[in-house]
Amino acid sequence: MFLPTFISNAEFQSARVRPRVFFYNGLVETTPYNVSGLNFLAGDSATTTQETTYPYVDHYTTGSVSTEFPDAGSDSLLFFNEEPVYGQTPTGSLYTEYWSKYIGLLYEPKTRLIDCSAVIPFADYVQIQLNDIIEWRGNHYHLRAVNKYNLKNGECQLELLGPILEGALDNQFTDL
């Protein structure tokens, strides 16, 4: 991961840092070029070598096996696609693959935070913890709060957050 630091103005204030994820796409052949440097093993003598390849690192995975540059089947490591230096702009990204449904549910007013009533026995009430997963009307939700609990009959008000995405409960650990 690379965190670039940019100067935003004449007072040398830092610009906003935007983390980037890079993917190594292999070596790209190019016309021969010279690389000069010091050889510390040979007593700091200057050396020059000729290279014909350079490492290609970008924000996109390579597409098909036959190409080293991104194509429509590549995956973008950015949350929103940008124009790549080489190749075509991919159709998918980290955002579309992993986050779009979650963000949509998180900001949907009908599914974000639900207030409901419940009857919870006292033995269960003392074991409930914040963020427990609760099933309500066929969906699973995270428990955010238990309010106005009545010790006589177990009636209370619940705040639930969710629903939890499909597949999120598939890899849960169970007590032995």
CNS distance restraints for C-alpha pairs under 8 A (distance, minus, plus):
assign (resid   1 and name CA) (resid  19 and name CA) 7.14 0.50 0.50
assign (resid   1 and name CA) (resid  20 and name CA) 5.95 0.50 0.50
assign (resid   1 and name CA) (resid  21 and name CA) 4.97 0.50 0.50
assign (resid   1 and name CA) (resid  22 and name CA) 6.35 0.50 0.50
assign (resid   2 and name CA) (resid  19 and name CA) 6.28 0.50 0.50
assign (resid   2 and name CA) (resid  20 and name CA) 5.57 0.50 0.50
assign (resid   2 and name CA) (resid  21 and name CA) 6.68 0.50 0.50
assign (resid   2 and name CA) (resid  22 and name CA) 7.55 0.50 0.50
assign (resid   3 and name CA) (resid  17 and name CA) 6.63 0.50 0.50
assign (resid   3 and name CA) (resid  18 and name CA) 6.72 0.50 0.50
assign (resid   3 and name CA) (resid  19 and name CA) 5.05 0.50 0.50
assign (resid   3 and name CA) (resid  20 and name CA) 6.56 0.50 0.50
assign (resid   4 and name CA) (resid  17 and name CA) 6.32 0.50 0.50
assign (resid   4 and name CA) (resid  18 and name CA) 7.24 0.50 0.50
assign (resid   4 and name CA) (resid  19 and name CA) 7.32 0.50 0.50
assign (resid   5 and name CA) (resid  14 and name CA) 6.71 0.50 0.50
assign (resid   5 and name CA) (resid  15 and name CA) 6.96 0.50 0.50
assign (resid   5 and name CA) (resid  16 and name CA) 7.95 0.50 0.50
assign (resid   5 and name CA) (resid  17 and name CA) 6.21 0.50 0.50
assign (resid   6 and name CA) (resid  14 and name CA) 5.78 0.50 0.50
assign (resid   6 and name CA) (resid  15 and name CA) 5.25 0.50 0.50
assign (resid   6 and name CA) (resid  16 and name CA) 7.64 0.50 0.50
assign (resid   6 and name CA) (resid  17 and name CA) 7.52 0.50 0.50
assign (resid   7 and name CA) (resid  12 and name CA) 5.48 0.50 0.50
assign (resid   7 and name CA) (resid  13 and name CA) 5.82 0.50 0.50
assign (resid   7 and name CA) (resid  14 and name CA) 4.81 0.50 0.50
assign (resid   7 and name CA) (resid  15 and name CA) 5.51 0.50 0.50
assign (resid   8 and name CA) (resid  12 and name CA) 6.65 0.50 0.50
assign (resid   8 and name CA) (resid  13 and name CA) 5.82 0.50 0.50
assign (resid   8 and name CA) (resid  14 and name CA) 5.64 0.50 0.50
assign (resid   8 and name CA) (resid  15 and name CA) 4.72 0.50 0.50
assign (resid   9 and name CA) (resid  13 and name CA) 6.09 0.50 0.50
assign (resid   9 and name CA) (resid  14 and name CA) 7.95 0.50 0.50
assign (resid  20 and name CA) (resid  59 and name CA) 7.56 0.50 0.50
assign (resid  20 and name CA) (resid  78 and name CA) 7.25 0.50 0.50
assign (resid  21 and name CA) (resid  59 and name CA) 6.24 0.50 0.50
assign (resid  21 and name CA) (resid  77 and name CA) 6.09 0.50 0.50
assign (resid  21 and name CA) (resid  78 and name CA) 7.20 0.50 0.50
assign (resid  22 and name CA) (resid  57 and name CA) 6.23 0.50 0.50
assign (resid  22 and name CA) (resid  58 and name CA) 5.35 0.50 0.50
assign (resid  22 and name CA) (resid  59 and name CA) 4.87 0.50 0.50
assign (resid  22 and name CA) (resid  60 and name CA) 7.38 0.50 0.50
assign (resid  22 and name CA) (resid  77 and name CA) 7.17 0.50 0.50
assign (resid  23 and name CA) (resid  57 and name CA) 5.61 0.50 0.50
assign (resid  23 and name CA) (resid  58 and name CA) 5.56 0.50 0.50
assign (resid  23 and name CA) (resid  59 and name CA) 5.93 0.50 0.50
assign (resid  23 and name CA) (resid  60 and name CA) 6.31 0.50 0.50
assign (resid  23 and name CA) (resid  61 and name CA) 6.10 0.50 0.50
assign (resid  23 and name CA) (resid  77 and name CA) 7.86 0.50 0.50
assign (resid  24 and name CA) (resid  55 and name CA) 7.50 0.50 0.50
assign (resid  24 and name CA) (resid  56 and name CA) 6.26 0.50 0.50
assign (resid  24 and name CA) (resid  57 and name CA) 4.62 0.50 0.50
assign (resid  24 and name CA) (resid  58 and name CA) 6.80 0.50 0.50
assign (resid  24 and name CA) (resid  61 and name CA) 7.84 0.50 0.50
assign (resid  25 and name CA) (resid  55 and name CA) 7.51 0.50 0.50
assign (resid  25 and name CA) (resid  56 and name CA) 5.46 0.50 0.50
assign (resid  25 and name CA) (resid  57 and name CA) 5.79 0.50 0.50
assign (resid  25 and name CA) (resid  58 and name CA) 7.31 0.50 0.50
assign (resid  25 and name CA) (resid  61 and name CA) 6.75 0.50 0.50
assign (resid  25 and name CA) (resid  62 and name CA) 6.22 0.50 0.50
assign (resid  25 and name CA) (resid  68 and name CA) 6.38 0.50 0.50
assign (resid  25 and name CA) (resid  69 and name CA) 7.59 0.50 0.50
assign (resid  26 and name CA) (resid  55 and name CA) 5.84 0.50 0.50
assign (resid  26 and name CA) (resid  56 and name CA) 5.78 0.50 0.50
assign (resid  26 and name CA) (resid  57 and name CA) 7.66 0.50 0.50
assign (resid  26 and name CA) (resid  68 and name CA) 7.28 0.50 0.50
assign (resid  27 and name CA) (resid  53 and name CA) 5.87 0.50 0.50
assign (resid  27 and name CA) (resid  54 and name CA) 5.39 0.50 0.50
assign (resid  27 and name CA) (resid  55 and name CA) 4.49 0.50 0.50
assign (resid  27 and name CA) (resid  56 and name CA) 5.79 0.50 0.50
assign (resid  28 and name CA) (resid  53 and name CA) 5.29 0.50 0.50
assign (resid  28 and name CA) (resid  54 and name CA) 5.48 0.50 0.50
assign (resid  28 and name CA) (resid  55 and name CA) 6.24 0.50 0.50
assign (resid  28 and name CA) (resid  56 and name CA) 6.22 0.50 0.50
assign (resid  28 and name CA) (resid  68 and name CA) 7.75 0.50 0.50
assign (resid  29 and name CA) (resid  52 and name CA) 5.83 0.50 0.50
assign (resid  29 and name CA) (resid  53 and name CA) 4.37 0.50 0.50
assign (resid  29 and name CA) (resid  54 and name CA) 6.75 0.50 0.50
assign (resid  30 and name CA) (resid  52 and name CA) 5.41 0.50 0.50
assign (resid  30 and name CA) (resid  53 and name CA) 5.54 0.50 0.50
assign (resid  30 and name CA) (resid  54 and name CA) 7.44 0.50 0.50
assign (resid  31 and name CA) (resid  52 and name CA) 5.83 0.50 0.50
assign (resid  31 and name CA) (resid  53 and name CA) 7.94 0.50 0.50
assign (resid  32 and name CA) (resid  50 and name CA) 6.33 0.50 0.50
assign (resid  32 and name CA) (resid  51 and name CA) 5.55 0.50 0.50
assign (resid  32 and name CA) (resid  52 and name CA) 4.55 0.50 0.50
assign (resid  32 and name CA) (resid  53 and name CA) 7.79 0.50 0.50
assign (resid  33 and name CA) (resid  50 and name CA) 5.56 0.50 0.50
assign (resid  33 and name CA) (resid  51 and name CA) 5.47 0.50 0.50
assign (resid  33 and name CA) (resid  52 and name CA) 6.56 0.50 0.50
assign (resid  34 and name CA) (resid  48 and name CA) 6.37 0.50 0.50
assign (resid  34 and name CA) (resid  49 and name CA) 5.62 0.50 0.50
assign (resid  34 and name CA) (resid  50 and name CA) 4.49 0.50 0.50
assign (resid  34 and name CA) (resid  51 and name CA) 6.21 0.50 0.50
assign (resid  35 and name CA) (resid  48 and name CA) 5.49 0.50 0.50
assign (resid  35 and name CA) (resid  49 and name CA) 5.32 0.50 0.50
assign (resid  35 and name CA) (resid  50 and name CA) 6.22 0.50 0.50
assign (resid  35 and name CA) (resid  51 and name CA) 7.12 0.50 0.50
assign (resid  36 and name CA) (resid  46 and name CA) 7.04 0.50 0.50
assign (resid  36 and name CA) (resid  47 and name CA) 5.68 0.50 0.50
assign (resid  36 and name CA) (resid  48 and name CA) 4.33 0.50 0.50
assign (resid  36 and name CA) (resid  49 and name CA) 6.56 0.50 0.50
assign (resid  37 and name CA) (resid  46 and name CA) 5.63 0.50 0.50
assign (resid  37 and name CA) (resid  47 and name CA) 5.55 0.50 0.50
assign (resid  37 and name CA) (resid  48 and name CA) 6.55 0.50 0.50
assign (resid  38 and name CA) (resid  44 and name CA) 5.42 0.50 0.50
assign (resid  38 and name CA) (resid  45 and name CA) 5.61 0.50 0.50
assign (resid  38 and name CA) (resid  46 and name CA) 4.50 0.50 0.50
assign (resid  38 and name CA) (resid  47 and name CA) 5.98 0.50 0.50
assign (resid  39 and name CA) (resid  43 and name CA) 6.76 0.50 0.50
assign (resid  39 and name CA) (resid  44 and name CA) 5.08 0.50 0.50
assign (resid  39 and name CA) (resid  45 and name CA) 5.42 0.50 0.50
assign (resid  39 and name CA) (resid  46 and name CA) 6.02 0.50 0.50
assign (resid  39 and name CA) (resid  47 and name CA) 6.30 0.50 0.50
assign (resid  40 and name CA) (resid  44 and name CA) 4.52 0.50 0.50
assign (resid  40 and name CA) (resid  45 and name CA) 7.10 0.50 0.50
assign (resid  58 and name CA) (resid  84 and name CA) 7.93 0.50 0.50
assign (resid  59 and name CA) (resid  76 and name CA) 6.08 0.50 0.50
assign (resid  59 and name CA) (resid  77 and name CA) 5.19 0.50 0.50
assign (resid  59 and name CA) (resid  78 and name CA) 6.43 0.50 0.50
assign (resid  59 and name CA) (resid  84 and name CA) 7.87 0.50 0.50
assign (resid  60 and name CA) (resid  70 and name CA) 6.23 0.50 0.50
assign (resid  60 and name CA) (resid  74 and name CA) 6.61 0.50 0.50
assign (resid  60 and name CA) (resid  75 and name CA) 5.71 0.50 0.50
assign (resid  60 and name CA) (resid  76 and name CA) 4.48 0.50 0.50
assign (resid  60 and name CA) (resid  77 and name CA) 5.58 0.50 0.50
assign (resid  60 and name CA) (resid  78 and name CA) 7.88 0.50 0.50
assign (resid  60 and name CA) (resid  84 and name CA) 7.83 0.50 0.50
assign (resid  60 and name CA) (resid  90 and name CA) 7.87 0.50 0.50
assign (resid  61 and name CA) (resid  70 and name CA) 6.38 0.50 0.50
assign (resid  61 and name CA) (resid  74 and name CA) 5.55 0.50 0.50
assign (resid  61 and name CA) (resid  75 and name CA) 5.42 0.50 0.50
assign (resid  61 and name CA) (resid  76 and name CA) 6.55 0.50 0.50
assign (resid  61 and name CA) (resid  77 and name CA) 7.50 0.50 0.50
assign (resid  62 and name CA) (resid  67 and name CA) 7.04 0.50 0.50
assign (resid  62 and name CA) (resid  68 and name CA) 5.58 0.50 0.50
assign (resid  62 and name CA) (resid  69 and name CA) 5.40 0.50 0.50
assign (resid  62 and name CA) (resid  70 and name CA) 4.72 0.50 0.50
assign (resid  62 and name CA) (resid  71 and name CA) 7.21 0.50 0.50
assign (resid  62 and name CA) (resid  74 and name CA) 5.60 0.50 0.50
assign (resid  62 and name CA) (resid  75 and name CA) 7.65 0.50 0.50
assign (resid  63 and name CA) (resid  67 and name CA) 6.52 0.50 0.50
assign (resid  63 and name CA) (resid  68 and name CA) 7.18 0.50 0.50
assign (resid  63 and name CA) (resid  69 and name CA) 6.70 0.50 0.50
assign (resid  63 and name CA) (resid  70 and name CA) 5.07 0.50 0.50
assign (resid  63 and name CA) (resid  71 and name CA) 5.20 0.50 0.50
assign (resid  63 and name CA) (resid  72 and name CA) 7.18 0.50 0.50
assign (resid  63 and name CA) (resid  73 and name CA) 5.29 0.50 0.50
assign (resid  63 and name CA) (resid  74 and name CA) 4.31 0.50 0.50
assign (resid  63 and name CA) (resid  75 and name CA) 7.70 0.50 0.50
assign (resid  64 and name CA) (resid  68 and name CA) 7.92 0.50 0.50
assign (resid  64 and name CA) (resid  71 and name CA) 7.72 0.50 0.50
assign (resid  64 and name CA) (resid  73 and name CA) 7.18 0.50 0.50
assign (resid  64 and name CA) (resid  74 and name CA) 7.68 0.50 0.50
assign (resid  69 and name CA) (resid  86 and name CA) 6.00 0.50 0.50
assign (resid  69 and name CA) (resid  87 and name CA) 5.21 0.50 0.50
assign (resid  69 and name CA) (resid  88 and name CA) 7.92 0.50 0.50
assign (resid  70 and name CA) (resid  74 and name CA) 5.43 0.50 0.50
assign (resid  70 and name CA) (resid  84 and name CA) 7.64 0.50 0.50
assign (resid  70 and name CA) (resid  86 and name CA) 7.01 0.50 0.50
assign (resid  70 and name CA) (resid  87 and name CA) 5.11 0.50 0.50
assign (resid  70 and name CA) (resid  88 and name CA) 5.78 0.50 0.50
assign (resid  70 and name CA) (resid  89 and name CA) 6.97 0.50 0.50
assign (resid  70 and name CA) (resid  90 and name CA) 6.72 0.50 0.50
assign (resid  71 and name CA) (resid  87 and name CA) 5.79 0.50 0.50
assign (resid  71 and name CA) (resid  88 and name CA) 4.60 0.50 0.50
assign (resid  71 and name CA) (resid  89 and name CA) 6.26 0.50 0.50
assign (resid  71 and name CA) (resid  90 and name CA) 5.65 0.50 0.50
assign (resid  72 and name CA) (resid  88 and name CA) 6.19 0.50 0.50
assign (resid  72 and name CA) (resid  89 and name CA) 6.20 0.50 0.50
assign (resid  72 and name CA) (resid  90 and name CA) 4.31 0.50 0.50
assign (resid  72 and name CA) (resid  91 and name CA) 5.50 0.50 0.50
assign (resid  73 and name CA) (resid  90 and name CA) 6.07 0.50 0.50
assign (resid  73 and name CA) (resid  91 and name CA) 6.81 0.50 0.50
assign (resid  73 and name CA) (resid  92 and name CA) 7.62 0.50 0.50
assign (resid  74 and name CA) (resid  90 and name CA) 5.21 0.50 0.50
assign (resid  74 and name CA) (resid  91 and name CA) 7.37 0.50 0.50
assign (resid  74 and name CA) (resid  92 and name CA) 7.13 0.50 0.50
assign (resid  75 and name CA) (resid  90 and name CA) 6.07 0.50 0.50
assign (resid  75 and name CA) (resid  91 and name CA) 7.44 0.50 0.50
assign (resid  75 and name CA) (resid  92 and name CA) 5.41 0.50 0.50
assign (resid  75 and name CA) (resid  93 and name CA) 5.37 0.50 0.50
assign (resid  75 and name CA) (resid  94 and name CA) 7.39 0.50 0.50
assign (resid  76 and name CA) (resid  80 and name CA) 7.86 0.50 0.50
assign (resid  76 and name CA) (resid  81 and name CA) 6.37 0.50 0.50
assign (resid  76 and name CA) (resid  90 and name CA) 6.32 0.50 0.50
assign (resid  76 and name CA) (resid  92 and name CA) 6.23 0.50 0.50
assign (resid  76 and name CA) (resid  93 and name CA) 4.30 0.50 0.50
assign (resid  76 and name CA) (resid  94 and name CA) 6.29 0.50 0.50
assign (resid  77 and name CA) (resid  93 and name CA) 6.12 0.50 0.50
assign (resid  77 and name CA) (resid  94 and name CA) 5.69 0.50 0.50
assign (resid  78 and name CA) (resid  82 and name CA) 7.88 0.50 0.50
assign (resid  78 and name CA) (resid  93 and name CA) 6.31 0.50 0.50
assign (resid  78 and name CA) (resid  94 and name CA) 6.20 0.50 0.50
assign (resid  78 and name CA) (resid  95 and name CA) 7.52 0.50 0.50
assign (resid  79 and name CA) (resid  93 and name CA) 6.03 0.50 0.50
assign (resid  79 and name CA) (resid  94 and name CA) 5.31 0.50 0.50
assign (resid  79 and name CA) (resid  95 and name CA) 4.61 0.50 0.50
assign (resid  79 and name CA) (resid  96 and name CA) 7.76 0.50 0.50
assign (resid  80 and name CA) (resid  93 and name CA) 6.50 0.50 0.50
assign (resid  80 and name CA) (resid  94 and name CA) 7.79 0.50 0.50
assign (resid  80 and name CA) (resid  95 and name CA) 6.55 0.50 0.50
assign (resid  81 and name CA) (resid  89 and name CA) 7.11 0.50 0.50
assign (resid  81 and name CA) (resid  90 and name CA) 7.20 0.50 0.50
assign (resid  81 and name CA) (resid  91 and name CA) 7.91 0.50 0.50
assign (resid  81 and name CA) (resid  92 and name CA) 7.87 0.50 0.50
assign (resid  81 and name CA) (resid  93 and name CA) 6.55 0.50 0.50
assign (resid  82 and name CA) (resid  89 and name CA) 7.04 0.50 0.50
assign (resid  83 and name CA) (resid  88 and name CA) 7.64 0.50 0.50
assign (resid  83 and name CA) (resid  89 and name CA) 5.69 0.50 0.50
assign (resid  84 and name CA) (resid  88 and name CA) 6.72 0.50 0.50
assign (resid  84 and name CA) (resid  89 and name CA) 6.02 0.50 0.50
assign (resid  92 and name CA) (resid  96 and name CA) 6.01 0.50 0.50
assign (resid  92 and name CA) (resid  97 and name CA) 6.76 0.50 0.50
assign (resid  93 and name CA) (resid  97 and name CA) 6.02 0.50 0.50
assign (resid  94 and name CA) (resid  98 and name CA) 5.78 0.50 0.50
assign (resid  94 and name CA) (resid  99 and name CA) 7.04 0.50 0.50
assign (resid  95 and name CA) (resid  99 and name CA) 4.76 0.50 0.50
assign (resid  95 and name CA) (resid 100 and name CA) 5.62 0.50 0.50
assign (resid  96 and name CA) (resid 100 and name CA) 5.22 0.50 0.50
assign (resid  98 and name CA) (resid 102 and name CA) 7.71 0.50 0.50
assign (resid  99 and name CA) (resid 103 and name CA) 5.98 0.50 0.50
assign (resid 100 and name CA) (resid 104 and name CA) 6.05 0.50 0.50
assign (resid 101 and name CA) (resid 105 and name CA) 6.21 0.50 0.50
assign (resid 102 and name CA) (resid 106 and name CA) 6.01 0.50 0.50
assign (resid 102 and name CA) (resid 165 and name CA) 7.23 0.50 0.50
assign (resid 103 and name CA) (resid 107 and name CA) 6.20 0.50 0.50
assign (resid 104 and name CA) (resid 108 and name CA) 6.03 0.50 0.50
assign (resid 105 and name CA) (resid 111 and name CA) 6.28 0.50 0.50
assign (resid 105 and name CA) (resid 112 and name CA) 6.64 0.50 0.50
assign (resid 105 and name CA) (resid 162 and name CA) 7.47 0.50 0.50
assign (resid 105 and name CA) (resid 163 and name CA) 7.58 0.50 0.50
assign (resid 106 and name CA) (resid 111 and name CA) 7.27 0.50 0.50
assign (resid 106 and name CA) (resid 112 and name CA) 5.44 0.50 0.50
assign (resid 106 and name CA) (resid 162 and name CA) 7.34 0.50 0.50
assign (resid 107 and name CA) (resid 112 and name CA) 6.44 0.50 0.50
assign (resid 108 and name CA) (resid 112 and name CA) 5.87 0.50 0.50
assign (resid 109 and name CA) (resid 113 and name CA) 7.40 0.50 0.50
assign (resid 110 and name CA) (resid 114 and name CA) 7.86 0.50 0.50
assign (resid 111 and name CA) (resid 161 and name CA) 7.53 0.50 0.50
assign (resid 111 and name CA) (resid 162 and name CA) 6.05 0.50 0.50
assign (resid 111 and name CA) (resid 163 and name CA) 6.45 0.50 0.50
assign (resid 112 and name CA) (resid 161 and name CA) 5.66 0.50 0.50
assign (resid 112 and name CA) (resid 162 and name CA) 5.62 0.50 0.50
assign (resid 112 and name CA) (resid 163 and name CA) 7.54 0.50 0.50
assign (resid 113 and name CA) (resid 159 and name CA) 6.71 0.50 0.50
assign (resid 113 and name CA) (resid 160 and name CA) 5.67 0.50 0.50
assign (resid 113 and name CA) (resid 161 and name CA) 4.72 0.50 0.50
assign (resid 113 and name CA) (resid 162 and name CA) 6.80 0.50 0.50
assign (resid 114 and name CA) (resid 158 and name CA) 7.97 0.50 0.50
assign (resid 114 and name CA) (resid 159 and name CA) 5.61 0.50 0.50
assign (resid 114 and name CA) (resid 160 and name CA) 5.07 0.50 0.50
assign (resid 114 and name CA) (resid 161 and name CA) 6.39 0.50 0.50
assign (resid 115 and name CA) (resid 157 and name CA) 6.96 0.50 0.50
assign (resid 115 and name CA) (resid 158 and name CA) 5.72 0.50 0.50
assign (resid 115 and name CA) (resid 159 and name CA) 4.72 0.50 0.50
assign (resid 115 and name CA) (resid 160 and name CA) 6.51 0.50 0.50
assign (resid 116 and name CA) (resid 157 and name CA) 5.78 0.50 0.50
assign (resid 116 and name CA) (resid 158 and name CA) 5.29 0.50 0.50
assign (resid 116 and name CA) (resid 159 and name CA) 6.59 0.50 0.50
assign (resid 116 and name CA) (resid 160 and name CA) 7.89 0.50 0.50
assign (resid 117 and name CA) (resid 155 and name CA) 7.27 0.50 0.50
assign (resid 117 and name CA) (resid 156 and name CA) 5.84 0.50 0.50
assign (resid 117 and name CA) (resid 157 and name CA) 4.60 0.50 0.50
assign (resid 117 and name CA) (resid 158 and name CA) 5.96 0.50 0.50
assign (resid 118 and name CA) (resid 154 and name CA) 7.97 0.50 0.50
assign (resid 118 and name CA) (resid 155 and name CA) 5.78 0.50 0.50
assign (resid 118 and name CA) (resid 156 and name CA) 5.53 0.50 0.50
assign (resid 118 and name CA) (resid 157 and name CA) 6.30 0.50 0.50
assign (resid 118 and name CA) (resid 158 and name CA) 6.95 0.50 0.50
assign (resid 119 and name CA) (resid 153 and name CA) 7.49 0.50 0.50
assign (resid 119 and name CA) (resid 154 and name CA) 5.03 0.50 0.50
assign (resid 119 and name CA) (resid 155 and name CA) 4.40 0.50 0.50
assign (resid 119 and name CA) (resid 156 and name CA) 6.27 0.50 0.50
assign (resid 120 and name CA) (resid 124 and name CA) 6.45 0.50 0.50
assign (resid 120 and name CA) (resid 125 and name CA) 6.14 0.50 0.50
assign (resid 120 and name CA) (resid 154 and name CA) 4.94 0.50 0.50
assign (resid 120 and name CA) (resid 155 and name CA) 6.44 0.50 0.50
assign (resid 120 and name CA) (resid 156 and name CA) 7.41 0.50 0.50
assign (resid 121 and name CA) (resid 125 and name CA) 6.16 0.50 0.50
assign (resid 121 and name CA) (resid 153 and name CA) 7.72 0.50 0.50
assign (resid 121 and name CA) (resid 154 and name CA) 5.36 0.50 0.50
assign (resid 122 and name CA) (resid 126 and name CA) 6.34 0.50 0.50
assign (resid 122 and name CA) (resid 151 and name CA) 7.07 0.50 0.50
assign (resid 122 and name CA) (resid 154 and name CA) 6.38 0.50 0.50
assign (resid 123 and name CA) (resid 127 and name CA) 7.00 0.50 0.50
assign (resid 124 and name CA) (resid 128 and name CA) 6.38 0.50 0.50
assign (resid 128 and name CA) (resid 132 and name CA) 6.97 0.50 0.50
assign (resid 129 and name CA) (resid 143 and name CA) 7.90 0.50 0.50
assign (resid 130 and name CA) (resid 143 and name CA) 5.86 0.50 0.50
assign (resid 130 and name CA) (resid 144 and name CA) 5.83 0.50 0.50
assign (resid 130 and name CA) (resid 145 and name CA) 6.81 0.50 0.50
assign (resid 131 and name CA) (resid 142 and name CA) 4.98 0.50 0.50
assign (resid 131 and name CA) (resid 143 and name CA) 4.77 0.50 0.50
assign (resid 131 and name CA) (resid 144 and name CA) 5.94 0.50 0.50
assign (resid 132 and name CA) (resid 142 and name CA) 5.63 0.50 0.50
assign (resid 132 and name CA) (resid 143 and name CA) 5.33 0.50 0.50
assign (resid 133 and name CA) (resid 140 and name CA) 6.30 0.50 0.50
assign (resid 133 and name CA) (resid 141 and name CA) 5.51 0.50 0.50
assign (resid 133 and name CA) (resid 142 and name CA) 4.73 0.50 0.50
assign (resid 133 and name CA) (resid 143 and name CA) 6.19 0.50 0.50
assign (resid 134 and name CA) (resid 140 and name CA) 5.49 0.50 0.50
assign (resid 134 and name CA) (resid 141 and name CA) 5.17 0.50 0.50
assign (resid 134 and name CA) (resid 142 and name CA) 6.11 0.50 0.50
assign (resid 134 and name CA) (resid 143 and name CA) 6.38 0.50 0.50
assign (resid 134 and name CA) (resid 160 and name CA) 7.98 0.50 0.50
assign (resid 135 and name CA) (resid 139 and name CA) 5.52 0.50 0.50
assign (resid 135 and name CA) (resid 140 and name CA) 4.35 0.50 0.50
assign (resid 135 and name CA) (resid 141 and name CA) 6.22 0.50 0.50
assign (resid 136 and name CA) (resid 140 and name CA) 6.27 0.50 0.50
assign (resid 136 and name CA) (resid 141 and name CA) 7.24 0.50 0.50
assign (resid 139 and name CA) (resid 163 and name CA) 6.21 0.50 0.50
assign (resid 139 and name CA) (resid 164 and name CA) 7.52 0.50 0.50
assign (resid 140 and name CA) (resid 162 and name CA) 7.23 0.50 0.50
assign (resid 140 and name CA) (resid 163 and name CA) 5.63 0.50 0.50
assign (resid 140 and name CA) (resid 164 and name CA) 5.63 0.50 0.50
assign (resid 141 and name CA) (resid 160 and name CA) 5.76 0.50 0.50
assign (resid 141 and name CA) (resid 161 and name CA) 5.48 0.50 0.50
assign (resid 141 and name CA) (resid 162 and name CA) 4.77 0.50 0.50
assign (resid 141 and name CA) (resid 163 and name CA) 4.89 0.50 0.50
assign (resid 141 and name CA) (resid 164 and name CA) 5.69 0.50 0.50
assign (resid 142 and name CA) (resid 160 and name CA) 5.56 0.50 0.50
assign (resid 142 and name CA) (resid 161 and name CA) 5.06 0.50 0.50
assign (resid 142 and name CA) (resid 162 and name CA) 6.18 0.50 0.50
assign (resid 142 and name CA) (resid 163 and name CA) 7.62 0.50 0.50
assign (resid 142 and name CA) (resid 164 and name CA) 7.47 0.50 0.50
assign (resid 143 and name CA) (resid 158 and name CA) 7.39 0.50 0.50
assign (resid 143 and name CA) (resid 159 and name CA) 6.25 0.50 0.50
assign (resid 143 and name CA) (resid 160 and name CA) 4.78 0.50 0.50
assign (resid 143 and name CA) (resid 161 and name CA) 6.44 0.50 0.50
assign (resid 144 and name CA) (resid 158 and name CA) 7.54 0.50 0.50
assign (resid 144 and name CA) (resid 159 and name CA) 5.26 0.50 0.50
assign (resid 144 and name CA) (resid 160 and name CA) 5.45 0.50 0.50
assign (resid 144 and name CA) (resid 161 and name CA) 6.51 0.50 0.50
assign (resid 145 and name CA) (resid 158 and name CA) 5.71 0.50 0.50
assign (resid 145 and name CA) (resid 159 and name CA) 5.05 0.50 0.50
assign (resid 145 and name CA) (resid 160 and name CA) 7.30 0.50 0.50
assign (resid 146 and name CA) (resid 156 and name CA) 6.68 0.50 0.50
assign (resid 146 and name CA) (resid 157 and name CA) 5.83 0.50 0.50
assign (resid 146 and name CA) (resid 158 and name CA) 4.76 0.50 0.50
assign (resid 146 and name CA) (resid 159 and name CA) 6.62 0.50 0.50
assign (resid 147 and name CA) (resid 156 and name CA) 5.90 0.50 0.50
assign (resid 147 and name CA) (resid 157 and name CA) 4.93 0.50 0.50
assign (resid 147 and name CA) (resid 158 and name CA) 6.17 0.50 0.50
assign (resid 148 and name CA) (resid 155 and name CA) 7.83 0.50 0.50
assign (resid 148 and name CA) (resid 156 and name CA) 5.22 0.50 0.50
assign (resid 148 and name CA) (resid 157 and name CA) 6.01 0.50 0.50
assign (resid 149 and name CA) (resid 154 and name CA) 6.33 0.50 0.50
assign (resid 149 and name CA) (resid 155 and name CA) 5.85 0.50 0.50
assign (resid 149 and name CA) (resid 156 and name CA) 4.34 0.50 0.50
assign (resid 149 and name CA) (resid 157 and name CA) 7.06 0.50 0.50
assign (resid 150 and name CA) (resid 154 and name CA) 5.12 0.50 0.50
assign (resid 150 and name CA) (resid 155 and name CA) 5.31 0.50 0.50
assign (resid 150 and name CA) (resid 156 and name CA) 6.27 0.50 0.50
assign (resid 151 and name CA) (resid 155 and name CA) 7.89 0.50 0.50
assign (resid 164 and name CA) (resid 168 and name CA) 6.75 0.50 0.50
assign (resid 167 and name CA) (resid 171 and name CA) 7.97 0.50 0.50
